[in-house]
Amino acid sequence: MPIWRPMKLPEFLVFASDATLFAIAGAAMLLLSFVAFMGERRRRNRRNIDAVGVLPWRDIAALTMFVGMLLMAIGISGWLKG
């Protein structure tokens, strides 16, 4: 008996089209972009000017926004083509 078991995917993901998978990945990237934008906003409005932080929130927000919009465009065009 194996120690690990493969994860069971939900049925809607197993039978989803490529366009749907691209759209789900794009939505996840846009959500990450929103979180990074909030991190940048929090860093910009900090009280202690010397507590800068480590992560480049602005760059993460911009890159994930670009990738998310690209993936969503591919997913939507796939849905429209059928």
Secondary structure, 3 states (H helix, E strand, C coil): CCCCCCCCCCHHHHCCCHHHHHHHHHHHHHHHHHHHHHHHHHHHCCCCCCCCCCCCHHHHHHHHHHHHHHHHHHHHHHHHHC
